[in-house]
């Protein structure tokens, strides 16, 4: 344990408690110490390592009040990694924390789930994962699974009443935290209520509905005639959709591309045409270009439509003219080759959108970058993808594992999520 004392305090004198924390030191003041420790990184290993320093630190970082202050200070949970489904129906987790002790803190058995081979992940949001679980063949039915990987809680949610789960084509869905407490920080919502959003298509109509964990029931069922003449499906190019607290936007495809917007707060289900000049790109529908919907900015609540062609990102913003009248305006063109210092022989693809509106890009050699198209800030994630996933679902959550100290050396092991 003396080795960690030297690391945390900077004293470097092993086994000498007085040198690590002198008598009368500000570190003996729990209030001041709490303020200091709240500024540790929000990665899984931070608090377990701090708990190894001494009993005072261990009691402090395990206090629920401190954990609330810790999350409140950071506001946004870290990106732990991503989930994908293999061909056998196993939901697998790949960490994005790099080769560090943080990887040890995330137990593979907790962050994995066995489902049927035909199942698929719909969305990860606010620390939960929404899975469409298809039992056997499609004619046997399907239902939703709401999974909290940190706590291991798994909830089955049947389809809304009046919806035939055997015949309905599920386009997409989402899961969002329903907590409205002042100062609530998403990413540690394990005991808070949630909502499941469902969007499907059947016989030329689009259906949408919201399930509440508080009432354990589905709300009103909304429907509209499909804006597409045939074959409605979600975007195969960008699996992530745009989820806000009261609305969800996703791209659907048939003979054209359309943005489907379901606002359950206002009780509206509508569609928005994509920018008409996006079709000027030869391979817009053919598969060479990639595209997705993102927030226009953090304040207006508007939409942006982005299209990736080679190494160039073209951005359209939806400009309101008052009332319901709005048009798309082509704005910036961002050259990612210059921004990321890419070589001409590389290729670039969009993997999705995280909860902080950073677009996730993957290079040919499986290196992953996040880029904020508003600020142009970018970050290279420390772990390479082991394979090219069919689906890519970023998972962000606060995660504080327990600690076990083995005889003779310090061994951080995951015992519980908090």
N, C-alpha and C positions, 0 to 999 in steps of 0.2 A: 504493500500500500504506500510505502514511502516514496516509491518512484512517481506515483500519481500526485502526491503532495507537492513534490518538487515541480511537476509540470503545471499544476493549477495555480500555485502561488508565486512561482518564479524564484523561490528561495534557493532551490537546488541543494539543500542540506537534508539528506535523507535521514528519517528517524528522529529528527529534532523538532518537536512540536512547537517549542518556543520560538524557533527560527521561522517556522512556517506561519504561525499566527501569534505575533507578540502580544503580551498582556496589554490590554487597553486598546488594542487595534480596532479600527473601524469595522473590520471583518467580524468582530464579536457582536456588533449591533445587527440584530436580525432584520430590522427595517432597511438599513443601508445595504446589508448583504443581499437582501431580496432584490433591491433595485439593480445591484451589480449583476447578479446571476440571471436576471431577466434579459440581460443583453447578450447572453450566450447564444450561439447560432441555434436555430430551431431544428437542426438535424437530429435524428434519433439518439446519437451517442452522447450529446452534450450533457444532459441532466444525469444519466447514469454515471458518467465520468466524474461529474461534480459530486455525486453522492458518495464516491469513494474517498474523498478528502478527509472527512471526519464525521462524527455522529451529528454535529450541529448542521452541517451542510445536507446530510442525508435526510434529516427530519424536515428541513426547510423545503427541499426540492420535491418532496413527496406530499407536501401539504396542498390540499385542493385549492386553497386560496392563492397560493403561489402559482400553481399551474394555470389558473384563470388569468392572473396578472401576466404570466409568461406569454400566453397566447394573445392576450390583449395588446401587449407591447409589440409583438411581431405582426399582428393583424392577418397576415396571409400565411397559410401553411406551406411547407416546402414540397417540391415535386419529389415524391419518393421513387417513382418509376412508372411503368405502364403495364396494363393487362392486355392479354390476347388469348384467343382460344385456338388450341391445336386441333388436328383432324380427328382426334379421339374424344373430343369434348372436354378436355382438361383446360380449365382457366389457369393460365400461367402468369407469373409476375416476373418482370425483369427490372431490377433496380437501376436507377439513374444516379446513384450516389457515389459511384466509383469504387475502386479497390480500397476501402477503408473499414474501420470498425463499424461504420453505419450499416454496412452490408450484413455483418454478424448480428446486428440488433433486429433485423427483419427476418423472422422465422419463415422458411419456405412452406412449412406445413400449414401455417395460418393464412398466408397470402396465396393459397391455391384452393381450387374448388372443382369437384368432379360433377359435370353435368352431361346431358345426353349429347351425342355428336352433332345433332342438328341444331343445337342451341347457339345463341350468339349474344355477345355483350352489346347492349344498346348505349349505355352511357355511364361514365364515372363523374360524380359531382358531389361536392360538399362531404367528401369522405365516405361515400357509399357507391356501390356498383349496382346497376340495374341490368338484369339478365333476362332475355326471353328464352324460357326453358321449353323446348318442344319434346314432348314425351313420345317416344317411338316414332311412328310415321305421323305425318301431318293430320291424318284423319282421326287420330287418337286424342288430339287436342294440344293446347299449349297454355302456359301461364307465366306469370312474372315472378322473378326472385329478386328481393332487395337484400343485398349482402353488405355487411360492414366488416371488411377484412381485419380491422384493428381489434374488434371485440369478438369476431367470429359469429355474430348474430346473423341469422338467415330467416327471412320471412317470405312465405308463399302468398302471392296476391292473385286471385282468380280474375278472369276477364270481367269487364263491366256487364251488369245484367242487360239482356237483350242483344248482346254481341256473341255471335257464334265463334268461339275460339278455334274451332276446327277449320272454318272456312275463311276467316278474316286474314288478310295480308297485313301484317304489322310493318308499317313503314319505318317508324322510329319511336323513340320515347325518351324520357329523362326522369331523374330523381333529384329533388331539391329539398333542402332543409326548410321547414315551415316556421322556425323560431322567429319571433318578432321582438324579443327582449332587447331593450336599449343596450348598446355596447356588445351585442352578441357577435362572436367571431366564428365564422364558418371554418370547418376543418377539424372540429372537435365536437361534432354534433351527435355523438353516439346515443345519447338518451333523449334527444330532442325530437319533436314530431317531424314528419316528412310528407312529401307529396310525390306520387307517381303519375307521370304524364304519359298518356297513350295516344298515338296517332296511327290510324290504320286505313285500309281501303278495301271496299267490297262492292262489286257490281256498279262501278262507276261513281261511287260516292266516297268522300273522305270523312272519317269519323275522328273525334277527339274527345277525351274525357280525363278527369283528374281524380285520383284516389287519395283520401286523407287517412293517415295513420291514427289521427285523433278520433275520428268517427268510425274508422274501420269500414268505410263505405265509399263508393264512387259517387261523384257529383253528377251534374247535368251532362247529358250526351249531346255534343254539338256535331252537326253534319253540314256538308256542302257538296254540290255537284263537282266532280273532279274537273280541274282545269285542263286535264290531259285526255286525249281521245283514247289512248291505249297504254298499257303497261306502266303503272306507277311504281317507282322504286326510289329509294334514297340514293344520294350521290355515292357512286362507287369510288370516286377519287378522293374524297375527303370525309372520313367517317364521323368527324366531330361536327356537331351542330352548335348553334348559338343558344345557350340557355340562360335566361335571366330569372329573377325571383318569381315573376308572374307571366312569363311568356317564353315561347320556344320558336326558333326559326330554323328551317332546314331546307336543303335543296332536294327537289324531286325531279324525276326525269320520265319522259315518254317520248313524244315526237319533238319536244323542246324541253328547256330547263325552266323551272319555276321555283320561286321561294314560297314555301308554305309557312304562314305565321299563325300560331295559336296563342292568343292572349287570354288565359283563363281568369285573370284578374278582371278584365272587362267583359269576358264572355263572348269573344269574337274569334272566328275562324275564317281566314281569308288567304288569298294568294297574291303575290307580287311578281310581275314579269322581271326577268333579269335584264340588264342593260342591252338594248338592241345592238349596239355597236360591238358587243362582245362576240357576236357571231361573225364578225369580220376576220377573226382568227380561224384559219382554215381547219384546225383540228379541235375546235371548241367542244363539239360533241363526240368527235371521233376517238378521243382518248389521249392525244399528245399533250393537251393543255390540262391544267388542274385549276380548280376554282373552289371558293368557299365563301361563306357569309361571316362577317365579323362586325363588332360594334364600330360605329363611325368615330366615336370618341367617348370618353368616360362620362360626359355630362349630358349630352343631347339625347341619348337613347336611340339615335338613328342607326342606320345600317350602312355598311360598306360591302361591296362585292369585289373580291380580289381574284385575279387570274394570273397563274404562273405559266409563262411561255419561255422555255429554255431557262435562262437565268434572270429574266425580267419579270417583276411583279407589277401588274397594272391594277390601279385602285380606282373604283368608282364609288362615289358617295351619293346617298339618296337625300336630295335637298327638298325640304318642304316649302310649299308656296302658300301655306295657310289652309286650314281645314284638312281634307283628305287628299288634296292635290299635291303630288310630289313627283320629281323626276330624277333620273340618274345623271350625274355629272362626272365625266372622266377627269380624274385629278392626277395624282403622282404616278410616275413610273420609277420603280426602285430597281437599280441594277445590283443584284445580290453578288454577282461575280466580283465587283469592286469592293462591296461592303465586307464580304467574307473572305476575300483574297483567294478565290477559287481558280483552279487550273482549267483550261479549255477541255481537257479530256474527261473531266468529272461530269456527272449528271446530278440533278437536284429534283426532289419530289416533296410534296406536302404530305405530312403525316397527320396533321390535325391542328387543333386550337386548344390551349390550356385555359384554366379558369381566370387567368390574369390577362387574357386576350393576346398572348404571345403565340405567333404562328410557329409550328414545329416543322422544321425541314430536315430531310435526310439526304446525305451525300452518297455517292456510289459505294464508298468504302464503309458504309454503315455508321459514319459519324453523324451525330444529331446536333442541330443547332436550334435555339429558339430566337425568334426575331420579333420585336415589337415594331410594327409597321408605322406607328405614330411617332415614336421617339427614335427609331432606328437603333435602339440598343439591342445587342445580340449577346448570346451566351452559348458556349459550346458545352454540352452535357458530357460528363466525365466517363460515361460507359457507352461502349459501342453496342449496336444491336447484334444479337447472335444470329439473327435470321431476318428475312424480310417478312414481317407479320402481315397476315391477311387483313387484320384489323388492329388498330393502334389506339389505345385509350389511356391517356395520361391520368395518373392518380396522385392527387395532392391531399395531404392530411397531416395533422399533428400526430406524432406517435412517440410515446414515452415508455420504453420497455422497462421491466423491473431489473433488478441487479442481483447477481449471485457472486460472492467473492470466494474463490476456491483457495484451499490451503496452499500456501507457497507462492501464489501469484494471483494477479487480478484477472478475472475472466468474466467479461460482460456477457450475460445471457438474457434472452427475452423470456420473461415470466408472465407478464400481463401487459395489456394496453391500457393507456389512460388518456 
